[in-house]
């Protein structure tokens, strides 16, 4: 009976360690996904800002050309 309890306790200990390891992997994946989404949004924002600045430059050059 004692051996059964010891065996069960050892199995539960292993299961706890495995569960913690799996949770750690999931948290790491969530963090990586979050960081990649942040970088994607930052790149989109910078691209949009650059495109708008370029559009304003082209528009102002075009207007100056029309006025001459």
Biopython code that builds the backbone (N, CA, C, O; Angstrom):
import numpy as np
from Bio.PDB.StructureBuilder import StructureBuilder

atoms = [
    (1, "UNK", "N", (0.812, -1.184, 0.000)),
    (1, "UNK", "CA", (0.000, 0.000, 0.000)),
    (1, "UNK", "C", (0.867, 1.264, 0.000)),
    (1, "UNK", "O", (0.581, 2.231, -0.705)),
    (2, "UNK", "N", (1.943, 1.230, 0.817)),
    (2, "UNK", "CA", (2.853, 2.376, 0.883)),
    (2, "UNK", "C", (3.515, 2.597, -0.471)),
    (2, "UNK", "O", (3.656, 3.733, -0.924)),
    (3, "UNK", "N", (3.923, 1.499, -1.119)),
    (3, "UNK", "CA", (4.545, 1.616, -2.440)),
    (3, "UNK", "C", (3.594, 2.255, -3.443)),
    (3, "UNK", "O", (4.019, 3.054, -4.278)),
    (4, "UNK", "N", (2.329, 1.915, -3.368)),
    (4, "UNK", "CA", (1.343, 2.513, -4.284)),
    (4, "UNK", "C", (1.241, 4.015, -4.073)),
    (4, "UNK", "O", (1.193, 4.789, -5.029)),
    (5, "UNK", "N", (1.207, 4.421, -2.787)),
    (5, "UNK", "CA", (1.130, 5.846, -2.485)),
    (5, "UNK", "C", (2.389, 6.582, -2.970)),
    (5, "UNK", "O", (2.303, 7.674, -3.533)),
    (6, "UNK", "N", (3.533, 5.979, -2.748)),
    (6, "UNK", "CA", (4.785, 6.600, -3.194)),
    (6, "UNK", "C", (4.820, 6.709, -4.717)),
    (6, "UNK", "O", (5.235, 7.728, -5.270)),
    (7, "UNK", "N", (4.382, 5.654, -5.375)),
    (7, "UNK", "CA", (4.344, 5.643, -6.836)),
    (7, "UNK", "C", (3.382, 6.726, -7.351)),
    (7, "UNK", "O", (3.705, 7.452, -8.292)),
    (8, "UNK", "N", (2.216, 6.827, -6.737)),
    (8, "UNK", "CA", (1.225, 7.828, -7.126)),
    (8, "UNK", "C", (1.768, 9.238, -6.886)),
    (8, "UNK", "O", (1.581, 10.126, -7.718)),
    (9, "UNK", "N", (2.429, 9.441, -5.765)),
    (9, "UNK", "CA", (3.010, 10.743, -5.453)),
    (9, "UNK", "C", (4.086, 11.104, -6.471)),
    (9, "UNK", "O", (4.167, 12.253, -6.906)),
    (10, "UNK", "N", (4.906, 10.139, -6.851)),
    (10, "UNK", "CA", (5.950, 10.387, -7.847)),
    (10, "UNK", "C", (5.332, 10.725, -9.199)),
    (10, "UNK", "O", (5.803, 11.634, -9.883)),
    (11, "UNK", "N", (4.283, 10.005, -9.590)),
    (11, "UNK", "CA", (3.606, 10.290, -10.855)),
    (11, "UNK", "C", (2.993, 11.688, -10.854)),
    (11, "UNK", "O", (3.075, 12.408, -11.850)),
    (12, "UNK", "N", (2.381, 12.067, -9.736)),
    (12, "UNK", "CA", (1.789, 13.405, -9.638)),
    (12, "UNK", "C", (2.858, 14.489, -9.703)),
    (12, "UNK", "O", (2.633, 15.554, -10.277)),
    (13, "UNK", "N", (3.998, 14.222, -9.125)),
    (13, "UNK", "CA", (5.108, 15.170, -9.167)),
    (13, "UNK", "C", (5.597, 15.366, -10.600)),
    (13, "UNK", "O", (5.846, 16.489, -11.038)),
    (14, "UNK", "N", (5.729, 14.267, -11.311)),
    (14, "UNK", "CA", (6.148, 14.334, -12.722)),
    (14, "UNK", "C", (5.099, 15.064, -13.548)),
    (14, "UNK", "O", (5.434, 15.877, -14.409)),
    (15, "UNK", "N", (3.835, 14.773, -13.284)),
    (15, "UNK", "CA", (2.752, 15.436, -14.015)),
    (15, "UNK", "C", (2.763, 16.936, -13.746)),
    (15, "UNK", "O", (2.502, 17.728, -14.652)),
    (16, "UNK", "N", (3.058, 17.333, -12.521)),
    (16, "UNK", "CA", (3.123, 18.761, -12.180)),
    (16, "UNK", "C", (4.264, 19.446, -12.932)),
    (16, "UNK", "O", (4.085, 20.534, -13.479)),
    (17, "UNK", "N", (5.420, 18.816, -12.958)),
    (17, "UNK", "CA", (6.567, 19.383, -13.675)),
    (17, "UNK", "C", (6.251, 19.505, -15.168)),
    (17, "UNK", "O", (6.554, 20.527, -15.784)),
    (18, "UNK", "N", (5.651, 18.480, -15.743)),
    (18, "UNK", "CA", (5.305, 18.514, -17.164)),
    (18, "UNK", "C", (4.268, 19.604, -17.461)),
    (18, "UNK", "O", (4.347, 20.280, -18.487)),
    (19, "UNK", "N", (3.306, 19.766, -16.565)),
    (19, "UNK", "CA", (2.291, 20.802, -16.741)),
    (19, "UNK", "C", (2.930, 22.180, -16.683)),
    (19, "UNK", "O", (2.601, 23.046, -17.493)),
    (20, "UNK", "N", (3.823, 22.393, -15.753)),
    (20, "UNK", "CA", (4.513, 23.680, -15.651)),
    (20, "UNK", "C", (5.360, 23.956, -16.895)),
    (20, "UNK", "O", (5.411, 25.086, -17.379)),
    (21, "UNK", "N", (6.015, 22.933, -17.401)),
    (21, "UNK", "CA", (6.818, 23.101, -18.614)),
    (21, "UNK", "C", (5.931, 23.454, -19.805)),
    (21, "UNK", "O", (6.280, 24.321, -20.606)),
    (22, "UNK", "N", (4.800, 22.792, -19.921)),
    (22, "UNK", "CA", (3.874, 23.080, -21.019)),
    (22, "UNK", "C", (3.330, 24.500, -20.905)),
    (22, "UNK", "O", (3.217, 25.207, -21.905)),
    (23, "UNK", "N", (2.996, 24.912, -19.696)),
    (23, "UNK", "CA", (2.501, 26.279, -19.486)),
    (23, "UNK", "C", (3.569, 27.303, -19.865)),
    (23, "UNK", "O", (3.256, 28.332, -20.462)),
    (24, "UNK", "N", (4.804, 27.031, -19.528)),
    (24, "UNK", "CA", (5.908, 27.925, -19.867)),
    (24, "UNK", "C", (6.052, 28.071, -21.381)),
    (24, "UNK", "O", (6.253, 29.174, -21.890)),
    (25, "UNK", "N", (5.949, 26.957, -22.091)),
    (25, "UNK", "CA", (6.036, 26.990, -23.559)),
    (25, "UNK", "C", (4.902, 27.829, -24.137)),
    (25, "UNK", "O", (5.121, 28.632, -25.044)),
    (26, "UNK", "N", (3.709, 27.648, -23.620)),
    (26, "UNK", "CA", (2.559, 28.424, -24.104)),
    (26, "UNK", "C", (2.734, 29.910, -23.824)),
    (26, "UNK", "O", (2.418, 30.739, -24.677)),
    (27, "UNK", "N", (3.226, 30.253, -22.656)),
    (27, "UNK", "CA", (3.461, 31.665, -22.334)),
    (27, "UNK", "C", (4.516, 32.258, -23.258)),
    (27, "UNK", "O", (4.368, 33.390, -23.716)),
    (28, "UNK", "N", (5.575, 31.512, -23.536)),
    (28, "UNK", "CA", (6.616, 31.991, -24.446)),
    (28, "UNK", "C", (6.051, 32.224, -25.842)),
    (28, "UNK", "O", (6.379, 33.215, -26.494)),
    (29, "UNK", "N", (5.204, 31.311, -26.295)),
    (29, "UNK", "CA", (4.599, 31.471, -27.623)),
    (29, "UNK", "C", (3.676, 32.676, -27.655)),
    (29, "UNK", "O", (3.657, 33.407, -28.645)),
    (30, "UNK", "N", (2.906, 32.900, -26.590)),
    (30, "UNK", "CA", (2.034, 34.068, -26.519)),
    (30, "UNK", "C", (2.852, 35.354, -26.551)),
    (30, "UNK", "O", (2.469, 36.323, -27.206)),
    (31, "UNK", "N", (3.979, 35.361, -25.841)),
    (31, "UNK", "CA", (4.841, 36.540, -25.810)),
    (31, "UNK", "C", (5.423, 36.797, -27.194)),
    (31, "UNK", "O", (5.450, 37.940, -27.649)),
    (32, "UNK", "N", (5.887, 35.752, -27.865)),
    (32, "UNK", "CA", (6.449, 35.913, -29.203)),
    (32, "UNK", "C", (5.383, 36.418, -30.172)),
    (32, "UNK", "O", (5.659, 37.286, -31.000)),
    (33, "UNK", "N", (4.182, 35.886, -30.073)),
    (33, "UNK", "CA", (3.093, 36.332, -30.947)),
    (33, "UNK", "C", (2.769, 37.798, -30.678)),
    (33, "UNK", "O", (2.575, 38.572, -31.615)),
    (34, "UNK", "N", (2.710, 38.176, -29.423)),
    (34, "UNK", "CA", (2.430, 39.562, -29.061)),
    (34, "UNK", "C", (3.497, 40.516, -29.570)),
    (34, "UNK", "O", (3.187, 41.590, -30.086)),
    (35, "UNK", "N", (4.752, 40.120, -29.422)),
    (35, "UNK", "CA", (5.847, 40.968, -29.898)),
    (35, "UNK", "C", (5.839, 41.099, -31.421)),
    (35, "UNK", "O", (6.070, 42.184, -31.954)),
    (36, "UNK", "N", (5.575, 40.004, -32.110)),
    (36, "UNK", "CA", (5.548, 40.085, -33.572)),
    (36, "UNK", "C", (4.382, 40.955, -34.046)),
    (36, "UNK", "O", (4.509, 41.663, -35.045)),
    (37, "UNK", "N", (3.255, 40.912, -33.345)),
    (37, "UNK", "CA", (2.118, 41.778, -33.697)),
    (37, "UNK", "C", (2.458, 43.240, -33.437)),
    (37, "UNK", "O", (2.089, 44.106, -34.229)),
    (38, "UNK", "N", (3.151, 43.526, -32.349)),
    (38, "UNK", "CA", (3.579, 44.895, -32.053)),
    (38, "UNK", "C", (4.507, 45.417, -33.143)),
    (38, "UNK", "O", (4.336, 46.539, -33.620)),
    (39, "UNK", "N", (5.483, 44.616, -33.537)),
    (39, "UNK", "CA", (6.422, 45.026, -34.587)),
    (39, "UNK", "C", (5.683, 45.238, -35.905)),
    (39, "UNK", "O", (5.972, 46.190, -36.630)),
    (40, "UNK", "N", (4.740, 44.367, -36.216)),
    (40, "UNK", "CA", (3.967, 44.508, -37.452)),
    (40, "UNK", "C", (3.203, 45.823, -37.459)),
    (40, "UNK", "O", (3.199, 46.539, -38.460)),
    (41, "UNK", "N", (2.558, 46.140, -36.347)),
    (41, "UNK", "CA", (1.788, 47.389, -36.258)),
    (41, "UNK", "C", (2.699, 48.606, -36.353)),
    (41, "UNK", "O", (2.346, 49.602, -36.984)),
    (42, "UNK", "N", (3.864, 48.527, -35.728)),
    (42, "UNK", "CA", (4.800, 49.648, -35.806)),
    (42, "UNK", "C", (5.282, 49.859, -37.244)),
    (42, "UNK", "O", (5.386, 50.994, -37.710)),
    (43, "UNK", "N", (5.573, 48.762, -37.938)),
    (43, "UNK", "CA", (6.015, 48.879, -39.327)),
    (43, "UNK", "C", (4.918, 49.451, -40.215)),
    (43, "UNK", "O", (5.193, 50.275, -41.087)),
    (44, "UNK", "N", (3.681, 49.022, -40.002)),
    (44, "UNK", "CA", (2.566, 49.571, -40.772)),
    (44, "UNK", "C", (2.395, 51.062, -40.502)),
    (44, "UNK", "O", (2.158, 51.843, -41.423)),
    (45, "UNK", "N", (2.514, 51.445, -39.257)),
    (45, "UNK", "CA", (2.378, 52.859, -38.896)),
    (45, "UNK", "C", (3.480, 53.695, -39.528)),
    (45, "UNK", "O", (3.209, 54.765, -40.075)),
    (46, "UNK", "N", (4.705, 53.227, -39.460)),
    (46, "UNK", "CA", (5.830, 53.966, -40.066)),
    (46, "UNK", "C", (5.684, 54.042, -41.573)),
    (46, "UNK", "O", (5.969, 55.077, -42.176)),
    (47, "UNK", "N", (5.244, 52.957, -42.183)),
    (47, "UNK", "CA", (5.053, 52.946, -43.632)),
    (47, "UNK", "C", (3.969, 53.935, -44.041)),
    (47, "UNK", "O", (4.122, 54.663, -45.022)),
    (48, "UNK", "N", (2.882, 53.960, -43.291)),
    (48, "UNK", "CA", (1.792, 54.886, -43.600)),
    (48, "UNK", "C", (2.252, 56.329, -43.437)),
    (48, "UNK", "O", (1.913, 57.183, -44.257)),
    (49, "UNK", "N", (3.010, 56.607, -42.399)),
    (49, "UNK", "CA", (3.528, 57.960, -42.180)),
    (49, "UNK", "C", (4.459, 58.371, -43.310)),
    (49, "UNK", "O", (4.381, 59.494, -43.808)),
    (50, "UNK", "N", (5.331, 57.469, -43.710)),
    (50, "UNK", "CA", (6.257, 57.759, -44.818)),
    (50, "UNK", "C", (5.499, 57.965, -46.125)),
    (50, "UNK", "O", (5.816, 58.874, -46.892)),
    (51, "UNK", "N", (4.513, 57.136, -46.376)),
    (51, "UNK", "CA", (3.733, 57.267, -47.605)),
    (51, "UNK", "C", (2.984, 58.598, -47.627)),
    (51, "UNK", "O", (2.932, 59.263, -48.662)),
    (52, "UNK", "N", (2.409, 58.986, -46.502)),
    (52, "UNK", "CA", (1.680, 60.252, -46.440)),
    (52, "UNK", "C", (2.633, 61.425, -46.642)),
    (52, "UNK", "O", (2.293, 62.372, -47.351)),
    (53, "UNK", "N", (3.807, 61.385, -46.039)),
    (53, "UNK", "CA", (4.795, 62.452, -46.211)),
    (53, "UNK", "C", (5.217, 62.554, -47.676)),
    (53, "UNK", "O", (5.343, 63.652, -48.219)),
    (54, "UNK", "N", (5.430, 61.421, -48.298)),
    (54, "UNK", "CA", (5.818, 61.404, -49.718)),
    (54, "UNK", "C", (4.683, 61.951, -50.586)),
    (54, "UNK", "O", (4.931, 62.687, -51.541)),
    (55, "UNK", "N", (3.445, 61.595, -50.260)),
    (55, "UNK", "CA", (2.294, 62.100, -50.990)),
    (55, "UNK", "C", (2.218, 63.620, -50.888)),
    (55, "UNK", "O", (1.977, 64.304, -51.883)),
    (56, "UNK", "N", (2.425, 64.147, -49.676)),
    (56, "UNK", "CA", (2.390, 65.607, -49.501)),
    (56, "UNK", "C", (3.493, 66.274, -50.308)),
    (56, "UNK", "O", (3.273, 67.328, -50.904)),
    (57, "UNK", "N", (4.665, 65.677, -50.334)),
    (57, "UNK", "CA", (5.791, 66.235, -51.098)),
    (57, "UNK", "C", (5.468, 66.253, -52.591)),
    (57, "UNK", "O", (5.682, 67.256, -53.271)),
    (58, "UNK", "N", (4.953, 65.140, -53.084)),
    (58, "UNK", "CA", (4.607, 65.053, -54.514)),
    (58, "UNK", "C", (3.491, 66.041, -54.840)),
    (58, "UNK", "O", (3.545, 66.714, -55.870)),
    (59, "UNK", "N", (2.488, 66.134, -53.982)),
    (59, "UNK", "CA", (1.367, 67.044, -54.220)),
    (59, "UNK", "C", (1.839, 68.481, -54.248)),
    (59, "UNK", "O", (1.424, 69.250, -55.115)),
    (60, "UNK", "N", (2.700, 68.858, -53.316)),
    (60, "UNK", "CA", (3.167, 70.227, -53.285)),
    (60, "UNK", "C", (4.050, 70.527, -54.484)),
    (60, "UNK", "O", (3.991, 71.631, -55.027)),
    (61, "UNK", "N", (4.867, 69.569, -54.910)),
    (61, "UNK", "CA", (5.677, 69.762, -56.127)),
    (61, "UNK", "C", (4.776, 69.885, -57.350)),
    (61, "UNK", "O", (5.047, 70.691, -58.239)),
    (62, "UNK", "N", (3.734, 69.111, -57.401)),
    (62, "UNK", "CA", (2.799, 69.148, -58.528)),
    (62, "UNK", "C", (2.082, 70.498, -58.582)),
    (62, "UNK", "O", (1.932, 71.093, -59.649)),
    (63, "UNK", "N", (1.641, 70.968, -57.414)),
    (63, "UNK", "CA", (0.972, 72.272, -57.369)),
    (63, "UNK", "C", (1.911, 73.387, -57.777)),
    (63, "UNK", "O", (1.504, 74.298, -58.498)),
    (64, "UNK", "N", (3.164, 73.341, -57.331)),
    (64, "UNK", "CA", (4.147, 74.359, -57.723)),
    (64, "UNK", "C", (4.381, 74.330, -59.222)),
    (64, "UNK", "O", (4.532, 75.379, -59.849)),
    (65, "UNK", "N", (4.411, 73.145, -59.796)),
    (65, "UNK", "CA", (4.591, 73.002, -61.242)),
    (65, "UNK", "C", (3.409, 73.572, -62.007)),
    (65, "UNK", "O", (3.589, 74.172, -63.066)),
    (66, "UNK", "N", (2.225, 73.395, -61.493)),
    (66, "UNK", "CA", (1.038, 73.943, -62.150)),
    (66, "UNK", "C", (1.002, 75.470, -62.077)),
    (66, "UNK", "O", (0.511, 76.133, -62.990)),
    (67, "UNK", "N", (1.523, 76.011, -60.992)),
    (67, "UNK", "CA", (1.482, 77.458, -60.812)),
    (67, "UNK", "C", (2.503, 78.165, -61.701)),
    (67, "UNK", "O", (2.364, 79.364, -61.943)),
    (68, "UNK", "N", (3.491, 77.485, -62.179)),
    (68, "UNK", "CA", (4.532, 78.127, -62.991)),
    (68, "UNK", "C", (4.137, 78.242, -64.423)),
    (68, "UNK", "O", (4.904, 78.759, -65.235)),
]
sb = StructureBuilder()
sb.init_structure("model")
sb.init_model(0)
sb.init_chain("A")
sb.init_seg("    ")
for serial, (resi, resn, name, xyz) in enumerate(atoms, 1):
    if name == "N":
        sb.init_residue(resn, " ", resi, " ")
    sb.init_atom(name, np.array(xyz, "f"), 0.0, 1.0, " ", f" {name:<3s}", serial, name[0])
structure = sb.get_structure()
